[in-house]
Amino acid sequence: MHSLVAQLSDTFRQQTNPSKAEEMERYMKNLFPFVGIQAPTRRSMHKAWLKQATEHTLTSEQRWELVQELWLQTEREYQHTCIDWIGSWKKKEWVVEDASHLTWILTNKSWWDSVDLIASHFVGNYVKLFPKEGAKLIHSYRASSNMWLNRTAILFQLKYKKETDLHLLEEICAQFEPNKEFFIQKAIGWSLREAGKTFPTEVKSMVERLKLSGLARREALRRLV
């Protein structure tokens, strides 16, 4: 085990809260076990760990090896810590080859609490940093049979605001509109609602052209009607 993982495990072990863990597991539909540490406490207590991890002189591959080791730990707090750590990386630390690693964390231990952050922050930033490779990545996610990669393709522009490619957003939403999976319909509505904060008129027109109904329509128009 990497020394940084061992250190984090020791810290988590000291903070184990079985009753809180049970509550958190219920909220996550018992898909993952938890140590029982809520996000504000976890971020406060591992601030020193994050600083130490960031200060380690690691190559890109070594960083991702550590990410994978953390990600494969049992309790959900390890994946959340991973996301916090990746979020602290500087733009200059990202490389083109990171695409395969992003896909790996998106498709392992997948649920909305990890996928949505990875999609809207890390994949979104990757596409901006490497437009050509990013376009290929999103194309592959759109063509995938993996629902979480499809959701990522819908949500990756979530934080783009004025930089949102409305034509691409409409194209992706049109592609997945026939898919009535809850997480897909929710993502369509959410992505349009966020774009609507910057482009309200355009998004209203888009919703009508897409002939959205049900959940996707309600989510898209929640703050526009």
BAFI-3210 file (N, C-alpha, C; in Angstrom, 3 decimals, decimal comma, padded with zeros to 6 digits):
// residues 225
n [1|2|3|4|5|6|7|8|9|10|11|12|13|14|15|16|17|18|19|20|21|22|23|24|25|26|27|28|29|30|31|32|33|34|35|36|37|38|39|40|41|42|43|44|45|46|47|48|49|50|51|52|53|54|55|56|57|58|59|60|61|62|63|64|65|66|67|68|69|70|71|72|73|74|75|76|77|78|79|80|81|82|83|84|85|86|87|88|89|90|91|92|93|94|95|96|97|98|99|100|101|102|103|104|105|106|107|108|109|110|111|112|113|114|115|116|117|118|119|120|121|122|123|124|125|126|127|128|129|130|131|132|133|134|135|136|137|138|139|140|141|142|143|144|145|146|147|148|149|150|151|152|153|154|155|156|157|158|159|160|161|162|163|164|165|166|167|168|169|170|171|172|173|174|175|176|177|178|179|180|181|182|183|184|185|186|187|188|189|190|191|192|193|194|195|196|197|198|199|200|201|202|203|204|205|206|207|208|209|210|211|212|213|214|215|216|217|218|219|220|221|222|223|224|225]
n.u [000,841|000,520|002,276|000,878|-001,780|-001,964|-001,590|-003,905|-005,835|-005,313|-006,092|-008,838|-009,683|-009,520|-011,637|-013,975|-017,467|-020,000|-022,884|-023,405|-022,299|-024,067|-026,359|-025,487|-025,004|-027,574|-028,682|-027,286|-028,408|-027,430|-025,330|-022,643|-020,217|-019,519|-017,205|-018,229|-017,985|-018,867|-018,960|-018,006|-016,520|-014,746|-013,264|-012,064|-010,498|-008,744|-007,264|-004,558|-003,539|-004,205|-002,642|-000,102|-000,150|-000,337|002,075|003,909|006,385|005,370|005,046|002,812|001,722|002,276|000,685|-001,851|-001,737|-001,807|-004,314|-005,888|-005,349|-006,437|-009,077|-009,894|-010,185|-012,330|-014,387|-016,624|-015,701|-013,051|-013,117|-014,310|-012,317|-010,334|-011,458|-011,468|-008,701|-007,806|-009,103|-007,481|-005,302|-003,049|-003,525|-001,348|-000,477|-002,007|-002,265|-002,492|-002,857|-004,393|-007,032|-007,807|-007,600|-009,526|-011,782|-011,622|-012,100|-014,647|-016,082|-015,812|-016,999|-019,286|-021,531|-023,975|-022,844|-020,114|-019,705|-020,955|-019,415|-016,915|-017,551|-018,501|-016,438|-013,720|-013,708|-014,908|-012,968|-010,804|-011,585|-011,516|-008,796|-007,590|-008,762|-009,057|-008,503|-010,289|-012,757|-012,847|-012,965|-015,466|-017,088|-016,645|-017,806|-020,451|-021,042|-020,886|-022,013|-022,263|-024,075|-023,261|-021,127|-022,501|-024,102|-022,086|-021,248|-023,439|-023,345|-020,852|-020,418|-021,463|-020,494|-019,734|-020,989|-020,933|-019,315|-020,516|-021,258|-023,902|-025,054|-023,814|-024,666|-027,454|-027,488|-026,454|-028,373|-030,603|-029,837|-029,954|-032,489|-034,572|-033,931|-035,135|-034,118|-033,784|-031,479|-030,419|-032,464|-032,716|-030,183|-030,262|-032,241|-031,035|-028,623|-029,612|-031,018|-028,925|-027,524|-029,501|-029,412|-027,612|-028,286|-031,243|-033,418|-032,599|-032,440|-035,090|-036,257|-034,844|-035,769|-038,370|-037,928|-036,694|-038,746|-039,140|-040,339|-041,999|-039,748|-037,260|-038,096|-039,367|-037,181|-035,510|-036,943|-037,443|-036,543|-037,036|-039,590]
n.v [-001,198|002,218|004,761|007,150|006,369|004,583|006,351|007,919|005,959|005,322|007,727|007,820|005,517|006,263|007,939|006,572|006,119|004,296|004,564|006,900|006,096|004,081|005,580|007,169|005,196|004,236|006,466|006,400|004,245|001,839|001,011|001,380|000,913|002,969|004,991|006,778|009,545|012,806|015,138|017,943|017,585|015,569|016,885|018,863|017,413|015,998|017,888|018,431|016,043|016,216|018,389|017,323|015,249|016,718|018,035|016,038|014,881|013,693|011,805|012,052|009,489|008,240|009,719|008,948|006,244|006,291|007,435|005,325|003,329|004,462|004,681|002,068|001,301|000,265|001,821|004,587|007,147|007,223|007,413|009,910|011,485|011,133|012,543|015,142|015,508|015,271|017,487|019,469|019,586|021,339|023,111|022,746|020,273|018,409|016,024|014,870|012,097|011,583|011,046|008,309|007,555|009,136|007,987|005,506|006,028|006,981|004,757|002,887|001,830|003,402|006,055|008,667|010,564|010,561|010,509|012,850|014,998|014,391|014,508|017,209|018,810|017,649|016,220|018,202|020,262|018,961|018,757|021,435|021,997|020,253|020,370|018,909|016,180|016,009|016,283|013,880|012,176|012,789|012,040|009,278|008,660|009,248|007,257|005,027|002,075|002,349|003,735|005,733|006,977|008,036|009,862|011,540|012,687|014,276|016,065|017,358|020,029|021,510|023,552|025,541|027,937|030,977|029,863|027,631|025,294|025,531|024,318|021,794|020,867|020,677|018,762|016,507|016,184|015,640|013,211|011,516|011,833|009,918|007,909|006,678|006,252|007,141|008,595|009,588|011,171|013,021|014,207|015,439|017,407|018,858|019,778|021,489|023,308|024,560|025,732|027,441|029,477|031,252|031,441|031,949|032,375|030,946|028,348|027,813|027,693|025,528|023,433|023,179|022,470|020,026|018,615|017,824|016,026|015,212|014,337|015,435|017,782|019,196|019,609|021,133|023,495|024,532|026,927|028,734|029,223]
n.w [000,000|-000,842|000,903|001,386|001,122|003,225|005,370|005,145|005,598|008,279|009,477|008,796|010,146|012,790|012,975|012,652|012,495|013,210|013,343|011,906|009,515|008,736|008,244|006,093|004,218|003,740|002,495|000,127|-001,066|-000,148|-001,719|-001,325|001,253|004,135|006,031|007,782|007,893|007,474|004,698|005,233|007,635|006,837|004,820|006,328|008,159|006,534|005,269|005,695|004,724|001,992|001,274|001,664|-000,208|-002,571|-002,509|-002,927|-005,140|-007,923|-010,897|-013,740|-014,250|-011,815|-010,103|-011,002|-010,477|-007,708|-007,387|-008,422|-006,537|-004,228|-005,106|-005,265|-002,675|000,016|001,432|000,775|001,274|000,461|-002,351|-002,540|-001,393|-003,292|-005,450|-004,402|-004,244|-006,953|-007,896|-006,921|-008,538|-010,671|-013,786|-015,504|-014,817|-016,034|-018,673|-022,093|-022,121|-019,919|-020,406|-020,567|-017,922|-016,686|-017,817|-016,620|-013,835|-014,048|-014,737|-012,776|-009,672|-010,021|-009,534|-009,071|-007,315|-007,665|-010,467|-011,483|-010,533|-011,631|-014,334|-014,760|-013,816|-014,136|-016,667|-018,176|-017,921|-019,099|-021,794|-022,503|-022,175|-023,985|-026,806|-029,317|-028,679|-026,603|-027,880|-029,257|-027,087|-025,914|-028,041|-028,007|-025,566|-026,072|-027,852|-026,346|-024,553|-021,927|-019,390|-017,588|-018,839|-020,994|-019,582|-018,675|-021,104|-021,617|-019,500|-019,420|-020,127|-018,107|-016,395|-018,121|-018,874|-020,584|-022,468|-023,409|-025,900|-027,681|-029,907|-029,951|-027,458|-027,859|-029,849|-028,518|-026,491|-028,089|-029,151|-026,911|-025,928|-026,528|-024,731|-021,858|-019,354|-015,964|-014,963|-017,296|-018,427|-016,345|-016,459|-018,984|-018,577|-016,503|-017,654|-019,609|-018,043|-016,632|-018,783|-019,536|-017,690|-018,678|-021,343|-021,729|-023,617|-025,881|-024,840|-024,112|-026,641|-027,597|-025,971|-026,924|-029,603|-029,223|-028,275|-025,617|-022,775|-019,666|-017,035|-018,022|-019,341|-017,238|-015,508|-017,166|-017,597|-015,121|-013,893|-015,834|-016,729]
ca.u [000,000|001,251|002,323|-000,183|-003,034|-001,885|-001,820|-005,321|-006,565|-005,160|-006,922|-010,237|-009,948|-009,688|-012,874|-015,093|-018,734|-020,915|-024,265|-023,416|-022,020|-025,319|-027,225|-024,955|-025,192|-028,989|-028,873|-026,700|-029,105|-026,608|-024,428|-021,262|-019,997|-018,928|-016,548|-019,166|-017,460|-019,560|-018,045|-017,266|-015,545|-013,717|-012,385|-011,286|-009,525|-007,704|-006,632|-003,111|-003,226|-004,269|-001,468|001,055|-000,268|-000,050|003,489|004,743|006,848|004,892|004,775|001,388|001,355|002,304|-000,522|-003,001|-001,600|-002,295|-005,764|-006,492|-005,273|-007,457|-010,413|-010,228|-010,447|-013,719|-015,365|-016,880|-014,914|-011,800|-013,388|-014,533|-010,999|-009,713|-012,020|-010,926|-007,288|-007,715|-009,552|-006,416|-004,218|-002,920|-003,756|-000,113|-000,225|-002,826|-001,677|-003,447|-003,078|-005,282|-008,379|-008,095|-007,753|-010,846|-012,763|-011,555|-012,792|-016,068|-016,728|-015,588|-017,760|-020,023|-022,819|-024,077|-022,036|-018,763|-019,765|-021,335|-018,269|-015,885|-018,033|-018,629|-015,182|-012,498|-013,883|-015,137|-011,676|-009,963|-012,007|-011,009|-007,342|-007,176|-010,003|-009,128|-008,617|-011,523|-013,887|-012,849|-013,389|-016,921|-017,683|-016,604|-018,782|-021,782|-021,217|-020,724|-023,198|-022,224|-024,966|-022,555|-020,372|-023,513|-024,452|-020,944|-021,302|-024,508|-023,072|-019,485|-020,418|-022,318|-019,908|-019,161|-021,654|-020,902|-018,525|-021,310|-021,540|-025,327|-025,347|-023,393|-025,555|-028,729|-027,237|-026,313|-029,682|-031,469|-029,394|-030,329|-033,876|-035,403|-033,517|-035,965|-033,418|-033,907|-030,257|-030,220|-033,460|-032,348|-029,007|-030,706|-032,903|-030,068|-027,681|-030,337|-031,314|-027,703|-027,282|-030,562|-029,054|-026,859|-028,981|-032,636|-034,252|-032,137|-032,764|-036,539|-036,489|-034,260|-036,676|-039,505|-037,451|-036,387|-040,011|-038,922|-041,518|-041,730|-038,679|-036,289|-038,722|-039,554|-035,873|-034,972|-037,714|-037,783|-036,278|-037,199|-041,005]
ca.v [000,000|003,482|005,374|008,159|005,638|004,067|007,479|008,280|004,873|005,505|008,871|007,404|004,516|006,972|008,726|005,688|006,405|003,290|005,025|007,839|005,299|003,405|006,617|007,547|004,049|004,227|007,567|005,959|003,010|000,708|000,591|001,490|001,087|004,252|005,094|007,546|010,897|013,703|015,882|019,062|017,040|014,857|017,858|019,557|016,527|015,522|019,020|018,213|014,933|016,720|019,235|016,429|014,544|017,684|018,404|014,921|014,992|012,496|011,914|011,885|008,085|007,943|010,315|008,122|004,979|006,567|007,588|004,006|002,609|005,071|004,398|000,666|001,070|-000,157|002,832|005,650|008,347|007,197|007,965|011,346|012,090|011,125|013,642|016,373|015,619|015,567|018,870|020,390|019,572|022,524|022,842|022,289|018,882|017,524|015,647|014,266|010,684|011,461|010,652|006,914|007,486|009,705|006,961|004,436|006,387|007,146|003,455|002,024|002,300|004,531|006,539|010,086|011,420|010,662|010,779|014,226|015,867|014,080|014,998|018,662|019,473|017,098|016,007|019,534|020,948|018,232|019,138|022,793|021,953|019,472|020,354|017,846|014,898|016,074|016,015|012,426|011,537|012,944|011,192|007,885|008,538|009,248|005,980|003,930|001,421|002,621|004,854|006,806|007,723|008,827|010,983|012,447|013,436|015,279|017,023|017,889|021,484|022,052|024,763|026,339|029,243|031,608|029,040|026,462|025,070|025,207|023,376|020,472|020,471|020,249|017,512|015,423|015,976|014,995|011,817|010,706|012,084|008,699|007,036|007,078|006,000|008,291|009,385|010,257|012,242|014,026|014,908|016,314|018,565|019,623|020,462|022,585|024,320|025,321|026,562|028,440|030,615|032,177|031,569|031,544|032,334|029,845|027,064|027,616|027,236|024,196|022,485|022,941|021,722|018,655|017,989|017,180|015,849|014,561|014,767|016,296|019,086|019,871|020,044|022,170|024,749|024,828|028,332|029,542|029,488]
ca.w [000,000|-000,876|002,243|001,507|001,335|004,597|006,277|005,091|006,245|009,727|009,861|008,708|011,173|014,063|012,932|012,305|013,182|012,641|013,188|010,790|008,315|008,361|007,691|004,784|003,329|003,349|001,537|-001,135|-001,442|000,296|-002,794|-000,872|002,690|004,515|007,331|008,603|008,039|006,562|003,826|005,851|008,587|006,072|004,158|007,356|008,789|005,625|004,596|005,771|003,820|000,633|001,078|001,542|-001,493|-003,626|-002,456|-003,376|-006,528|-008,596|-012,326|-014,057|-014,065|-010,377|-009,506|-011,331|-009,740|-006,359|-007,536|-008,578|-005,268|-003,359|-005,653|-005,031|-001,252|000,186|001,847|-000,211|001,570|-000,299|-003,672|-002,378|-001,178|-004,621|-006,241|-003,825|-004,592|-008,386|-008,047|-006,505|-009,512|-011,520|-015,207|-016,147|-014,435|-016,856|-019,966|-023,024|-021,776|-018,756|-020,836|-020,214|-016,468|-016,391|-018,178|-015,620|-012,586|-014,362|-014,953|-011,617|-008,506|-010,590|-009,033|-009,391|-006,443|-008,235|-011,906|-011,811|-010,275|-012,629|-015,633|-014,866|-013,493|-014,734|-018,105|-018,735|-018,016|-020,064|-023,151|-022,743|-022,274|-025,164|-027,598|-030,321|-027,979|-025,811|-028,782|-029,492|-025,843|-025,792|-029,089|-027,539|-024,472|-026,694|-028,558|-025,389|-023,984|-020,492|-019,091|-016,879|-019,840|-021,692|-018,696|-018,699|-022,364|-021,482|-018,427|-019,333|-020,295|-017,051|-015,808|-019,205|-018,962|-021,910|-023,389|-023,799|-027,317|-027,668|-030,993|-029,488|-026,360|-028,427|-030,585|-027,540|-025,853|-029,079|-029,261|-025,758|-025,512|-026,513|-023,626|-020,720|-018,094|-015,065|-014,873|-018,584|-018,519|-015,343|-016,972|-020,080|-017,978|-015,700|-018,547|-020,250|-017,012|-016,384|-019,962|-019,549|-016,826|-019,528|-022,630|-021,461|-024,823|-026,731|-024,217|-024,246|-028,012|-027,709|-025,313|-027,817|-030,781|-028,803|-027,864|-024,327|-021,930|-018,392|-016,147|-018,702|-019,582|-015,947|-015,022|-018,047|-017,532|-013,739|-013,570|-017,044|-017,002]
c.u [000,878|001,177|001,227|-001,540|-003,080|-002,154|-003,287|-006,173|-006,493|-006,053|-008,396|-010,597|-010,206|-011,025|-014,114|-016,323|-019,801|-022,343|-024,383|-023,164|-023,297|-026,284|-026,786|-025,138|-026,641|-029,257|-028,357|-027,228|-028,279|-025,718|-022,977|-021,211|-019,331|-018,180|-017,480|-018,696|-018,147|-018,564|-017,323|-016,194|-014,407|-012,751|-011,512|-010,170|-008,452|-007,067|-005,112|-002,696|-003,221|-003,046|-000,227|001,040|000,106|001,430|004,416|005,151|006,508|004,732|003,276|000,938|001,342|001,094|-001,733|-002,932|-002,109|-003,808|-006,424|-006,461|-006,301|-008,852|-010,854|-010,418|-011,960|-014,694|-015,434|-016,062|-013,593|-012,008|-013,630|-013,218|-010,234|-010,160|-011,512|-009,476|-007,109|-008,108|-008,497|-005,266|-004,228|-003,109|-002,518|000,206|-001,047|-002,131|-002,741|-003,825|-004,026|-006,684|-008,736|-008,301|-009,104|-011,936|-012,792|-012,311|-014,283|-016,798|-016,446|-016,239|-018,611|-021,327|-022,830|-023,140|-020,598|-018,825|-020,040|-020,193|-017,169|-016,282|-017,938|-017,335|-014,010|-012,626|-014,113|-013,844|-010,758|-010,305|-011,521|-009,494|-006,860|-008,388|-010,122|-009,338|-009,901|-012,748|-013,994|-013,352|-014,903|-017,636|-017,727|-017,614|-020,204|-022,084|-021,205|-022,071|-023,265|-023,030|-024,246|-021,668|-021,320|-023,888|-023,324|-020,944|-022,352|-024,098|-021,722|-019,412|-021,143|-021,806|-019,397|-019,746|-021,585|-020,125|-019,293|-021,530|-022,989|-025,697|-024,994|-024,308|-026,881|-028,576|-027,168|-027,646|-030,648|-031,115|-029,959|-031,769|-034,741|-035,074|-034,233|-035,368|-033,436|-032,672|-029,923|-031,194|-033,148|-031,170|-029,373|-031,325|-031,936|-029,124|-028,351|-030,667|-030,090|-027,385|-028,296|-030,292|-028,300|-027,592|-030,460|-033,508|-033,888|-032,531|-034,266|-036,870|-035,985|-035,192|-037,853|-039,079|-037,191|-037,639|-039,846|-040,236|-041,075|-040,584|-037,723|-036,852|-038,878|-038,226|-035,337|-035,644|-037,992|-037,601|-036,457|-038,641|-041,512]
c.v [001,251|004,137|006,407|007,504|005,105|005,171|007,873|007,220|004,985|006,633|008,499|006,441|005,169|007,712|007,880|005,980|005,471|003,787|006,007|007,104|004,618|004,385|007,007|006,426|003,959|005,284|007,188|004,586|001,757|000,147|000,560|001,543|002,440|004,111|005,799|008,961|011,794|014,631|017,045|018,589|016,357|015,838|018,594|018,671|016,048|016,656|018,854|017,091|015,411|017,573|018,363|015,707|015,466|018,018|017,269|015,141|013,685|012,778|011,752|010,450|007,702|008,531|009,425|006,742|005,143|006,749|006,216|003,222|003,154|004,654|002,971|000,321|000,911|000,989|004,016|006,907|008,388|007,767|009,480|012,090|012,169|012,332|014,985|016,577|015,967|017,020|019,891|020,454|020,838|022,137|022,252|020,830|017,890|017,256|014,938|012,844|010,490|010,986|009,235|006,762|008,065|008,673|005,848|004,815|006,620|005,800|002,445|002,648|003,512|004,800|008,043|010,956|011,551|011,111|012,247|015,210|015,648|014,662|016,514|019,410|018,905|016,859|017,353|020,297|020,284|018,656|020,551|022,793|021,295|019,309|019,200|016,483|014,851|015,778|014,521|011,678|011,607|012,107|009,733|007,662|008,489|007,903|004,786|003,333|001,644|003,880|006,021|007,610|008,564|010,063|012,020|013,296|014,538|016,403|017,735|019,406|022,209|023,382|025,740|027,752|029,807|030,781|027,806|026,425|024,594|024,214|021,953|019,979|019,959|018,915|016,322|015,132|015,280|013,514|010,960|010,918|010,826|007,744|007,482|006,697|007,277|009,178|010,105|011,417|013,381|014,857|015,864|017,582|019,470|020,414|021,655|023,692|025,189|026,243|027,705|029,634|031,679|032,461|031,179|031,416|031,142|028,487|026,784|027,099|025,815|023,133|022,157|022,151|020,259|017,875|017,209|017,071|015,252|015,195|015,747|017,691|019,868|020,422|021,205|023,516|025,223|026,311|029,268|029,938|030,613]
c.w [000,000|000,498|002,440|001,747|002,764|005,616|006,322|005,787|007,763|010,228|009,859|009,839|012,529|014,139|012,607|013,162|012,603|012,418|012,029|009,470|007,816|007,700|006,275|003,768|002,858|002,295|000,147|-001,562|-001,160|-000,814|-002,346|000,649|002,944|005,830|008,302|008,863|007,011|005,865|004,516|006,826|007,860|005,433|005,164|007,887|007,831|004,814|004,570|004,827|002,373|000,308|000,857|000,195|-002,647|-003,682|-002,881|-004,843|-007,244|-010,083|-012,536|-013,796|-012,588|-009,662|-009,767|-010,680|-008,311|-006,367|-007,603|-007,266|-004,272|-003,804|-005,339|-003,558|-001,040|000,448|000,867|000,053|000,809|-001,710|-003,594|-002,150|-002,489|-005,437|-005,726|-004,259|-006,067|-008,641|-007,665|-007,517|-010,359|-012,987|-015,882|-015,828|-015,256|-018,186|-020,799|-022,606|-020,591|-019,126|-020,392|-018,709|-016,032|-016,692|-017,133|-014,347|-012,824|-014,391|-013,839|-010,385|-008,880|-009,859|-009,214|-008,556|-006,922|-009,695|-012,206|-011,582|-011,303|-013,984|-015,744|-014,566|-014,306|-016,238|-018,797|-018,914|-019,047|-021,493|-023,485|-022,955|-023,560|-026,095|-028,589|-029,669|-027,157|-026,653|-029,066|-028,256|-025,688|-026,845|-028,637|-026,411|-025,027|-027,349|-027,609|-024,966|-022,468|-020,185|-018,436|-017,822|-020,692|-020,874|-018,669|-019,962|-022,303|-020,538|-018,499|-019,491|-019,154|-016,494|-016,872|-019,324|-020,388|-022,935|-023,869|-025,308|-027,399|-028,763|-030,562|-028,377|-026,896|-029,162|-029,627|-026,864|-026,800|-029,209|-028,129|-025,287|-025,529|-025,366|-022,355|-019,363|-017,248|-015,092|-016,180|-018,723|-017,546|-015,850|-018,103|-019,506|-017,239|-016,601|-019,230|-019,246|-016,733|-017,564|-020,019|-018,659|-017,620|-020,830|-022,481|-022,709|-025,699|-026,156|-024,287|-025,641|-028,208|-027,123|-026,226|-029,052|-030,435|-028,422|-026,549|-023,557|-020,603|-017,629|-016,818|-018,920|-018,283|-015,427|-015,847|-017,823|-016,106|-013,379|-014,773|-017,306|-016,101]
res [m|h|s|l|v|a|q|l|s|d|t|f|r|q|q|t|n|p|s|k|a|e|e|m|e|r|y|m|k|n|l|f|p|f|v|g|i|q|a|p|t|r|r|s|m|h|k|a|w|l|k|q|a|t|e|h|t|l|t|s|e|q|r|w|e|l|v|q|e|l|w|l|q|t|e|r|e|y|q|h|t|c|i|d|w|i|g|s|w|k|k|k|e|w|v|v|e|d|a|s|h|l|t|w|i|l|t|n|k|s|w|w|d|s|v|d|l|i|a|s|h|f|v|g|n|y|v|k|l|f|p|k|e|g|a|k|l|i|h|s|y|r|a|s|s|n|m|w|l|n|r|t|a|i|l|f|q|l|k|y|k|k|e|t|d|l|h|l|l|e|e|i|c|a|q|f|e|p|n|k|e|f|f|i|q|k|a|i|g|w|s|l|r|e|a|g|k|t|f|p|t|e|v|k|s|m|v|e|r|l|k|l|s|g|l|a|r|r|e|a|l|r|r|l|v]
***
